[in-house]
Amino acid sequence: MSDSLGQLQRRLGYTFRDPTLLERAVTHTSFTADNPSAENNQRLEFLGDAVLQILLAETLFRLFPEKREGLLSKRRSLLVNQRFLAGLTKEIGADHCLRLGKGETKGGGRSRTSMLGDAFEAIVGALYLDSDLATTRGIVMAIYGDLGARLGASEPDDNPKGRLQELVQPVHGNTALRYDLVRSEGEDHAREYEVAVFLLDRPLGTGRGTSKKLAEEAAARAALRNL
């Protein structure tokens, strides 16, 4: 096994019993075109996608017990889209391990979003085959880390107060956030408001707007960025 794959195992915190599974997980079809005896990662990608779906569905189900199916499905989709998975692949350094054909290497395939996302799914599939669901869950969810924070950075910015509430609620409860009006300026027809948001007594951010509602939303966005 190459040094890069050894380093990847250390970052995953897992040593493969069958190292060829990990090698196959990072092998793109373009590599097998140049090396016919090698196996590509497409079958592992298929399996890993299914494993990832069930792991995230289970975690979101437990993390957000009051949320409806539609929102849970939307959040799972955000966490498994190709762009998001490509970012995770880079975070664990697997992009440096990809085995690509000469043409793909020259063409910048190592940074191609779809290729990186497929590789992450294949790595999940390889982990599952080499261990079991519980072990795979522990490794994958450690890579994802705080799902609330991940979602806060990925979800559309149309309800910042709601996203901030969901981020702090599991730890601090429903009443921990407070929005205080700092000042209002201008004539009645062109008034501007400034609002500060606090987590208990800790200031998280401030925002301005032409109404209190808009100022509160701006403050919540600032708080999300700070958190």
One Martini backbone bead per residue (centre of mass of N, CA, C, O) as a GRO file, in nm:
protein
  227
    1MET     BB    1   0.099   0.035   0.020
    2SER     BB    2   0.078   0.351   0.009
    3ASP     BB    3   0.149   0.628   0.187
    4SER     BB    4  -0.122   0.777   0.137
    5LEU     BB    5  -0.301   0.540   0.246
    6GLY     BB    6  -0.178   0.533   0.525
    7GLN     BB    7  -0.262   0.823   0.599
    8LEU     BB    8  -0.564   0.783   0.561
    9GLN     BB    9  -0.602   0.575   0.786
   10ARG     BB   10  -0.512   0.766   1.014
   11ARG     BB   11  -0.740   0.975   0.965
   12LEU     BB   12  -0.970   0.758   1.010
   13GLY     BB   13  -0.890   0.543   1.238
   14TYR     BB   14  -0.825   0.297   1.023
   15THR     BB   15  -0.745  -0.049   0.960
   16PHE     BB   16  -0.724  -0.251   0.704
   17ARG     BB   17  -0.760  -0.586   0.637
   18ASP     BB   18  -0.831  -0.497   0.328
   19PRO     BB   19  -0.649  -0.287   0.133
   20THR     BB   20  -0.788  -0.321  -0.151
   21LEU     BB   21  -1.043  -0.162  -0.087
   22LEU     BB   22  -0.915   0.120  -0.067
   23GLU     BB   23  -0.778   0.118  -0.342
   24ARG     BB   24  -1.047   0.090  -0.501
   25ALA     BB   25  -1.191   0.352  -0.387
   26VAL     BB   26  -0.949   0.538  -0.546
   27THR     BB   27  -1.043   0.413  -0.831
   28HIS     BB   28  -1.073   0.516  -1.139
   29THR     BB   29  -1.177   0.446  -1.455
   30SER     BB   30  -0.928   0.578  -1.595
   31PHE     BB   31  -0.722   0.379  -1.471
   32THR     BB   32  -0.841   0.111  -1.594
   33ALA     BB   33  -0.789   0.191  -1.888
   34ASP     BB   34  -0.466   0.177  -1.835
   35ASN     BB   35  -0.542  -0.073  -1.611
   36PRO     BB   36  -0.711  -0.359  -1.661
   37SER     BB   37  -0.648  -0.515  -1.376
   38ALA     BB   38  -0.803  -0.306  -1.240
   39GLU     BB   39  -1.027  -0.178  -0.996
   40ASN     BB   40  -1.299   0.006  -0.956
   41ASN     BB   41  -1.536   0.228  -0.759
   42GLN     BB   42  -1.841   0.184  -0.844
   43ARG     BB   43  -1.951  -0.036  -0.648
   44LEU     BB   44  -1.871   0.112  -0.387
   45GLU     BB   45  -2.038   0.361  -0.441
   46PHE     BB   46  -2.314   0.226  -0.433
   47LEU     BB   47  -2.290   0.125  -0.141
   48GLY     BB   48  -2.208   0.392   0.006
   49ASP     BB   49  -2.463   0.549  -0.052
   50ALA     BB   50  -2.654   0.368   0.117
   51VAL     BB   51  -2.505   0.391   0.388
   52LEU     BB   52  -2.513   0.701   0.413
   53GLN     BB   53  -2.819   0.733   0.416
   54ILE     BB   54  -2.875   0.571   0.679
   55LEU     BB   55  -2.689   0.725   0.874
   56LEU     BB   56  -2.820   1.008   0.834
   57ALA     BB   57  -3.111   0.937   0.891
   58GLU     BB   58  -3.065   0.843   1.181
   59THR     BB   59  -2.930   1.100   1.295
   60LEU     BB   60  -3.156   1.304   1.221
   61PHE     BB   61  -3.384   1.162   1.372
   62ARG     BB   62  -3.246   1.206   1.658
   63LEU     BB   63  -3.171   1.519   1.644
   64PHE     BB   64  -3.482   1.579   1.506
   65PRO     BB   65  -3.776   1.491   1.655
   66GLU     BB   66  -3.975   1.744   1.533
   67LYS     BB   67  -3.925   1.678   1.241
   68ARG     BB   68  -4.008   1.641   0.929
   69GLU     BB   69  -3.959   1.458   0.651
   70GLY     BB   70  -3.894   1.684   0.447
   71LEU     BB   71  -3.661   1.819   0.609
   72LEU     BB   72  -3.486   1.567   0.648
   73SER     BB   73  -3.443   1.514   0.346
   74LYS     BB   74  -3.311   1.784   0.280
   75ARG     BB   75  -3.070   1.751   0.475
   76ARG     BB   76  -2.957   1.495   0.357
   77SER     BB   77  -2.904   1.609   0.074
   78LEU     BB   78  -2.693   1.819   0.165
   79LEU     BB   79  -2.493   1.586   0.294
   80VAL     BB   80  -2.479   1.418  -0.015
   81ASN     BB   81  -2.376   1.599  -0.203
   82GLN     BB   82  -2.113   1.635  -0.412
   83ARG     BB   83  -1.994   1.894  -0.291
   84PHE     BB   84  -1.984   1.802   0.002
   85LEU     BB   85  -1.819   1.538  -0.040
   86ALA     BB   86  -1.574   1.676  -0.162
   87GLY     BB   87  -1.498   1.826   0.097
   88LEU     BB   88  -1.448   1.570   0.269
   89THR     BB   89  -1.224   1.451   0.096
   90LYS     BB   90  -1.029   1.686   0.156
   91GLU     BB   91  -1.027   1.673   0.467
   92ILE     BB   92  -0.896   1.364   0.453
   93GLY     BB   93  -0.699   1.355   0.187
   94ALA     BB   94  -0.811   1.174  -0.065
   95ASP     BB   95  -0.728   1.342  -0.320
   96HIS     BB   96  -0.419   1.234  -0.305
   97CYS     BB   97  -0.514   0.914  -0.365
   98LEU     BB   98  -0.599   0.917  -0.641
   99ARG     BB   99  -0.660   0.699  -0.919
  100LEU     BB  100  -0.557   0.806  -1.235
  101GLY     BB  101  -0.548   0.886  -1.536
  102LYS     BB  102  -0.358   1.072  -1.738
  103GLY     BB  103  -0.582   1.257  -1.847
  104GLU     BB  104  -0.713   1.333  -1.572
  105THR     BB  105  -0.465   1.452  -1.443
  106LYS     BB  106  -0.418   1.677  -1.658
  107GLY     BB  107  -0.741   1.776  -1.631
  108GLY     BB  108  -0.809   1.797  -1.307
  109GLY     BB  109  -0.955   1.548  -1.157
  110ARG     BB  110  -0.868   1.591  -0.848
  111SER     BB  111  -1.095   1.852  -0.848
  112ARG     BB  112  -1.346   1.697  -0.915
  113THR     BB  113  -1.644   1.678  -0.773
  114SER     BB  114  -1.760   1.402  -0.865
  115MET     BB  115  -1.506   1.235  -0.802
  116LEU     BB  116  -1.488   1.299  -0.499
  117GLY     BB  117  -1.770   1.205  -0.417
  118ASP     BB  118  -1.738   0.912  -0.512
  119ALA     BB  119  -1.498   0.843  -0.327
  120PHE     BB  120  -1.642   0.871  -0.059
  121GLU     BB  121  -1.851   0.651  -0.104
  122ALA     BB  122  -1.641   0.425  -0.150
  123ILE     BB  123  -1.512   0.439   0.130
  124VAL     BB  124  -1.765   0.363   0.282
  125GLY     BB  125  -1.798   0.088   0.146
  126ALA     BB  126  -1.525  -0.025   0.241
  127LEU     BB  127  -1.572  -0.004   0.543
  128TYR     BB  128  -1.820  -0.189   0.555
  129LEU     BB  129  -1.680  -0.449   0.439
  130ASP     BB  130  -1.436  -0.447   0.659
  131SER     BB  131  -1.662  -0.435   0.885
  132ASP     BB  132  -1.929  -0.238   0.999
  133LEU     BB  133  -2.182  -0.031   1.077
  134ALA     BB  134  -2.076   0.082   1.347
  135THR     BB  135  -1.793   0.159   1.254
  136THR     BB  136  -1.879   0.338   1.019
  137ARG     BB  137  -2.038   0.539   1.184
  138GLY     BB  138  -1.805   0.647   1.359
  139ILE     BB  139  -1.630   0.753   1.123
  140VAL     BB  140  -1.831   0.928   0.963
  141MET     BB  141  -1.935   1.112   1.201
  142ALA     BB  142  -1.652   1.225   1.259
  143ILE     BB  143  -1.623   1.371   0.991
  144TYR     BB  144  -1.879   1.550   1.017
  145GLY     BB  145  -1.965   1.604   1.300
  146ASP     BB  146  -2.141   1.886   1.339
  147LEU     BB  147  -2.445   1.900   1.194
  148GLY     BB  148  -2.548   2.176   1.269
  149ALA     BB  149  -2.307   2.330   1.148
  150ARG     BB  150  -2.323   2.216   0.865
  151LEU     BB  151  -2.609   2.319   0.806
  152GLY     BB  152  -2.560   2.622   0.866
  153ALA     BB  153  -2.354   2.636   0.607
  154SER     BB  154  -2.574   2.501   0.379
  155GLU     BB  155  -2.825   2.634   0.413
  156PRO     BB  156  -3.045   2.837   0.333
  157ASP     BB  157  -3.084   3.206   0.395
  158ASP     BB  158  -3.419   3.223   0.492
  159ASN     BB  159  -3.373   3.119   0.824
  160PRO     BB  160  -3.167   3.223   1.057
  161LYS     BB  161  -3.324   3.199   1.327
  162GLY     BB  162  -3.392   2.898   1.302
  163ARG     BB  163  -3.099   2.794   1.276
  164LEU     BB  164  -2.997   2.906   1.541
  165GLN     BB  165  -3.196   2.761   1.726
  166GLU     BB  166  -3.111   2.468   1.637
  167LEU     BB  167  -2.813   2.495   1.730
  168VAL     BB  168  -2.875   2.565   2.052
  169GLN     BB  169  -3.104   2.384   2.170
  170PRO     BB  170  -2.966   2.105   2.253
  171VAL     BB  171  -2.793   2.264   2.484
  172HIS     BB  172  -2.985   2.541   2.588
  173GLY     BB  173  -3.257   2.559   2.466
  174ASN     BB  174  -3.542   2.766   2.386
  175THR     BB  175  -3.449   3.046   2.580
  176ALA     BB  176  -3.140   3.146   2.513
  177LEU     BB  177  -3.240   3.354   2.317
  178ARG     BB  178  -3.172   3.716   2.247
  179TYR     BB  179  -3.335   4.019   2.132
  180ASP     BB  180  -3.189   4.346   2.103
  181LEU     BB  181  -3.241   4.677   2.097
  182VAL     BB  182  -3.008   4.927   2.035
  183ARG     BB  183  -3.117   5.101   1.775
  184SER     BB  184  -3.269   5.397   1.621
  185GLU     BB  185  -3.284   5.559   1.294
  186GLY     BB  186  -3.440   5.817   1.164
  187GLU     BB  187  -3.699   5.853   0.992
  188ASP     BB  188  -4.001   5.706   0.970
  189HIS     BB  189  -3.957   5.645   0.645
  190ALA     BB  190  -3.619   5.581   0.727
  191ARG     BB  191  -3.569   5.354   0.928
  192GLU     BB  192  -3.309   5.217   1.144
  193TYR     BB  193  -3.197   4.905   1.277
  194GLU     BB  194  -3.044   4.766   1.581
  195VAL     BB  195  -2.940   4.428   1.659
  196ALA     BB  196  -2.893   4.198   1.929
  197VAL     BB  197  -2.756   3.875   1.999
  198PHE     BB  198  -2.811   3.630   2.263
  199LEU     BB  199  -2.644   3.383   2.464
  200LEU     BB  200  -2.773   3.463   2.710
  201ASP     BB  201  -2.488   3.675   2.789
  202ARG     BB  202  -2.382   3.622   2.498
  203PRO     BB  203  -2.256   3.773   2.233
  204LEU     BB  204  -2.302   3.702   1.872
  205GLY     BB  205  -2.455   3.957   1.723
  206THR     BB  206  -2.518   4.200   1.463
  207GLY     BB  207  -2.789   4.405   1.308
  208ARG     BB  208  -2.934   4.556   1.014
  209GLY     BB  209  -3.252   4.742   0.941
  210THR     BB  210  -3.580   4.856   0.828
  211SER     BB  211  -3.645   4.640   1.051
  212LYS     BB  212  -3.660   4.435   1.312
  213LYS     BB  213  -3.667   4.172   1.154
  214LEU     BB  214  -3.419   4.228   0.971
  215ALA     BB  215  -3.221   4.275   1.204
  216GLU     BB  216  -3.248   3.996   1.332
  217GLU     BB  217  -3.155   3.835   1.084
  218ALA     BB  218  -2.876   3.969   1.066
  219ALA     BB  219  -2.784   3.877   1.348
  220ALA     BB  220  -2.811   3.572   1.294
  221ARG     BB  221  -2.603   3.558   1.068
  222ALA     BB  222  -2.368   3.656   1.238
  223ALA     BB  223  -2.383   3.425   1.444
  224LEU     BB  224  -2.333   3.192   1.248
  225ARG     BB  225  -2.054   3.283   1.165
  226ASN     BB  226  -1.929   3.284   1.452
  227LEU     BB  227  -2.005   2.974   1.514
   0.00000   0.00000   0.00000
